[in-house]
Amino acid sequence: MKSFLEMTEEELLQEKNELEEEYRKYQMRGLQLDMSRGKPSAEQLDLSMELMDVLHSGVDLACDDGTDCRNYGVVDGIQEAKVLLGDMIECNPDNIIIYGNSSLNIMYDTISRSMTHGVMGSTPWCKLDRVKFLCPVPGYDRHFTITEHFGIEMINIPMLPTGPDMDLVEDLVANDDAIKGIWCVPKYSNPQGITYSDETVRRFARLKPAAKDFRIYWDNAYGVHHLYDIDQDNLVEIFAECKRAGNPDMVYKFCSTSKISFPGSGVSAIAASANNLEDIKKQLCVQTIGYDKVNQLRHVRFFKDIHGITEHMKKHAAILRPKFEMVLDILQQELADRDVGSWYRPKGGYFICYEAMEGCAKEIVARAKKAGVSMTPAGAPFPYGHDPKDSVIRIAPTYPSLEDLETATKIFVVCVKLASIEKLLEE
């Protein structure tokens, strides 16, 4: 195919006319296709249905140490769940607190506690003149929504193929004590699917922040979400690296089973140093007498151990892999030679990130909507919903059926081409 950049105005107009006719045909079909969020499909949810059978009225609901999961207590979670999630995120069970169904809720609580009561004896953030957070972009919109909710100033940090721009991170953190944290999705990042390099992780661990209460918010949301059994990304374990670097208290590590079992009924956890955990438990024992131990036990008995999780995730991958490959193949066939955008080919996670020509993202998403395809709003992967270049679009291939996804991707491609041609004609 010929690059749009090499076409004459006449050729572009002819291409535009053909695309508009194709676009009108899609509009006439009255489609309602959803690629807006990274939700598991019903087929994926069906993988965990036996989770509902492992506990019933006739089984023993006691833990190995005799704890009765039906009753009050065990504010930091049952030991079996700590072992299971500890193996999943490569952390000692002693450094883990098990929460409810949502790691996002833990992150919100962690920010909220820092605002009202400070971090390990430091001044509560609400009493400071300014509080800032570093935000690798494009990134996870719900992270940014939390910090925006608390009035925290957010600073964009460009994502590189190796992870966040660490030269910039190191400089900002070392010279501004108002910077209290950084959001990270270190493995199969949302939305690009990038995994931080070994050097990036080690540079994180060796940070020298001006603020003693600076923390790395390490959201390990996709740690076991590989698309391939062998061709997988590997991530250096941040907690151990921080210990080696003499910064054991600098990281909070978050995880959940939200996209492993049932997103609304999973188990979540935070891993941190003993000092951090002591600080967290002061608030936690006021907030709750204990989270749902029955659900924790249910997950342990369903998965049994890390090998059970690994085998379960292979079943997820078998469903997701054809979807990702189809979207990527269509992008390659239809757009690779057009020179109107770029994308990263992830080996795991839940998203594909398309970077369009500058100034085109909102137009592409709006056109897709008019043709019956719902996508994540343009700008969402940036703080305050503002993409400075208006170019990043998050594609979520997981929820639709293969057939619907193919149609949605073809519509997306038409919208990309139309918006790009119009941009070139304007110039």
N, C-alpha and C positions, 0 to 999 in steps of 0.2 A: 504493500500500500504506500501511497505517496504521502509524505509529511504535509500537514496543513501549512506549515511554515514555508514550504516551497511552492505552494499553489498560487496562481494568479487570482486576482479579485473575481474574475469571471468563473474560474474553476471553483472557488469557494462558494459563490452564489449558487452555482449548479448543485454542488454537494448539499448546500443548505436547503434548497427546494426539495431534494429527494428525502432528506432527513425529516423535514416538516411533514411530508406526506406519511412517512413511517410513524412519526409521533402521533399524528391524528388518528391513525388506525388503532394504536394502543389506547388512546383516550376513549375511542368509541366502544371499547370492550368493557368499560365500567369496572376495572379491576380494583381490588383492595388487598394489596400485598404489604407485609410488614417486615422491614429490615431496620427498625428503629432502635432496638435495644438488644443486648446480648443475652437473650433468654434461651434456655434449653428447650428443645422441641418436645412434644408429647412422647415421641419415640425414645428420647433420652430419659425422660421422667419414668417411663415404664421400666427402665433397667433397675430401678430401686424399689419396685412394688413389693418385693419380698421383705423389705424393711418393715412393712406393716404386719408381718407374720411372726417375726422373731420373738415378740413379746405378746403374751395373752394371759388370761386370768389364771391359767394353770401353771405358769412358770415362776421360778424363784427370781425375785427382783432385788436380790442382795448382791453387792460387789464382792470381790475376792477377800476384802478386809472385813466383811460383815456389814458394811454400810447398807441400810435399807433405803433404796432409791425413792421409795414412796413418801419419805418423811422429810422434815426440815434438815438443814445443815449442809456441810461441805461447800462453803461459799466459793472455793476456788476450783471445784469440779472433781469428779471421781478420778482415781488414779489410772484406771484402765483407759479413760478417754485422754488423759494427759500423755500416756504412752503412745496411743494411736496417733494423735495429732503431732506429738513430738517427733515421732519417726517420719511423719509426712513432711514436716518443715525442718528436719535435721536439728532438733533442739532437745536438750535434756528435759525430761518431764518435770524436774524440779523448778525449771524456769518458766513454767506455763500456768496460766489461769484459763480455765474453760468458762466461756460465757454462754449466751443464748444462741439464737439462730443467725445472727448477723455480725460480721466483722465490721461493717460500716457503722453499726451502733457502737462498737467498742471504740472506733476512731473518734466518733462524735463525743463519747464520754471522756475520752482522753484529752481532747481539746477543751471540752467544757470544764473538766477538773483543773486543767492548767490555768484557765481563765479565772476561776473563782478561788482556787487554793494554791496555785503555783505548782512547781515541780521540785520535789525533794527539798522543801524549805525555802525555795526562791520566792521572790515577790510575785504575787498573783498577777497574771497578765492584764487583768482588768484595771489594775492600779498603775499601769505603765502608760506613758504618753503615746508610744507607738509599738505595735507588734507586727512583725512581718513573717511571711512564709515564702519559701522558694517552691516554684511549681514547674517541673519539667513539662514542656509542651511540644506537641500535643499530648494531653494526658486525660485522666479520668475525671469526667465532669462532676461526679458526686463528691470527690475529694474537694474540689474547688468550691462547691456549694457549701460545704461545712465551714471552711475558713471564711468565706464571704458572709455567712450567717452570723459569725461572731465579730464581724467588722475588722478582720485581720487583713492587712495589706498584702497582696500577692504579687510576686515578682516572677516573670517568665524566665525560664531557663531552657534554651534550645536543646532538643534531643538530637544526638548524633547516632551513627550506627553502633557505637559502643555504649550508649546510654547518655545521661545528662552531660552537658558541657562542664567537665570537672574543673577546668581552669577558672571558669566563671564562678562555680559553686565555691571553690576554695577561697577565692578572693573576697567574695561577698560575705561568707560566713566568718572569715578571720577579721574582718574590718567593721562589722556592724553588729553590736550586741542586741539590737532590736530584732534580728533574725532568729526566730525560735525553732524553726523546723523546716523540713523539706518533705514533700510527698514523693513516694517512689512506688512504682509497680515494676519490680526489677526483672521479672521473668515473663516473656511473652507480653510485653507492655500493652496497656490499653491506651490508644488504639493501634499502634504500629506493629506490635508483635515482636519488638526488639528485646533481647536479653542482654543485660549489662555485662560488659567484659570483665575478666578477672581483675585487670588493672583498675577499672572503674570502682569495683566493689572495695578493693584495698585502699583506694584513695578516699572513699567514703569513710572507711574505718580509721584512717589517719587524719581526718579533719581536725583542725585546731580552732574551734569556734570561739568567738569573743564572748558569747553568752554561755554561762555555765549550765543553763537549762535548755540548751539546744538539743533537739532530738531528731533522729532520722525516722520517719514514719514509713516503715518497710512493709508494704502491702503485698504479701506473697499470694495474691489471688489465684494465680495460674501456675503454681509450682509443679503440679502433676498433670497439667492439661496439655499433654503432647498430642500431636497429630500422627506421629509415626512411632513405631515400636523401637527402631534403632536410631534413625536420624533425628536426634533430639538436642536441644540446647542444654548446656550445663551452667549452673550458677554457683559461684563461690558463696559459702555460708557466711553471712554478714556478722552474725552474733559472735562466732569464734574469732573472726578477723578483728572485731572491735576489742575483744579481750586481749588479743596478741598486741594490739597497738596501744594498750593502756587506756582504752576508752570503753570499758565494759557497760557503762550506764548510758551510752549515747544513742542506743537504738531501741525502738519498739517494733516488734515483728508481729504482723497480723495474718490470720488465715481463717478459713472456714470450709465447710463441706457444701457450700451453697450451690455450686455447679458440679457437685460430685453425687450427692443424694438428692434431696428436695430443696430447692432454693429458699422456700419459705419456712422450712422445718428442719434445717440442718443444725450443725454445731460449729461454734466459732471459738477462737482463742487468741490470746496475746502472749508473746514470749518476750521476756525482758530480764535484766539483771536482778539479783536478790534485792538490791537497794530500791530499784524501781518498783518491784513487786510489793515490797513492804509499803511503799508510798501509795500504790494503787489500792491495796487491800484496806487501807484506812477509810477510803471513800466507799469501797465496794461493800464492806460489812454494814455500812449505813444504808446503802441503796437497796440491798437485797439480802435475804437469808440464804439464798442459793438459787442457781438457775436450774433448769429442767434436767434433773439427774436421770429420769426415766428415759428421756430422749438420748442422753449421753450413752446410757447403757444399751439402748436399742441400736445405736450406730456401732458400738463396739462389738456387739454380738452379730451384727450383719456383716461387717467388714472383717472382723476377727483381728487382723493385723495389717501392717503396711503392704504385705503381699496381696491381701484381699483388695485393698484400694488400687494397687497397680493393675491387677487383672480387671477390675471394674472400669478403670479409666481407658483400658484398651477397647472396651465395648463402646464407650463414648467416642473414642477416636474413629472407630469403624463407621460410625454414623456421620461424624463431622468431616472427616477427610474428603469424601467425595464432594461435599458442598464447597469447601474451601478451594479444592482443586478446580472445580467447575468455574467458580467466579474468577479465579486467577487465570485460567485458560482463556476465558472470554475476554478479560482485560488485555491479555497478551495478544490475542488474535485481532482484536478490534482497535486497540489503542497504542500498542507498542511502537508502531511506525509513524504514528500521527504527531508525535512530539508535543502533546498537549497535557502531559501529566506524568506522574510517577507513583510507584507503590512498592512496598516491601513484601517479600514472600515469607510469611511467618511459618515456623515449624510447630506452633502451638498457640494456645490462647483462644480468644473468642472473636477477634476482629481482623479486618483488613482495612488499612488506611490508604485512601486515595488522595494524592496531592495534585489538585488541578492547577490550571493557569491562574495566576494571581487575579483576584477580583471575580472569580467564577463560581465559587462554592455555593453561595446563597442562591444564585440563579439555577444551578444544577439541581439542588435539593428541592427548590420550589417547582421546577419543571417536573421532576419525578413525582412530586405530590399530586400535581394536576393530572398525571397519567395513572394515578392509583398506587404509587409506591411510597410508603412512609419510611423516612430515613431519620437518623439523628440530626437535629437542627445544626446547620452550619454554624461554626463558632463554639459549639458545646465543648469541644476538647481543650478550650482555653479559659483562663480565669475571666469572670464577668461575661462569659459568652462572646468574647471579642477576639476573633482571629485577625491579627494585624494585616495579613495578606489575603484574607478571605479565600483561602485555597484548600483547607483540609476538610475532608469528608470521611466520616467513619462508616464503614460498611459492616453490618452485622449479619453474617450468613447462617447463623445457627438455628433460628426459629422456623423459617419457612420450609415447606417440602422441597425436594429437589426440583420438581416441576415448576413450582411457584418461584423458587429462587432463580432458576434459569430465565424465566420471563422478566423478573424484577431486574436482573443484571443487564439483560439486553435493553431494557428501557433506560436504565442508568447510563449505559454506553451512548445511546442516542442523545440523551440529555447533555452528556459531557461534550459530545461532538457539536451539538447545536450551540451551546454556550461558548465553546471555544472559538467556533467560526465567527460568531457575532462579536466576540472580543477582538479577534484579528481584523475584522472588517471595520470596526470602530477605530482601530489604530492605523 
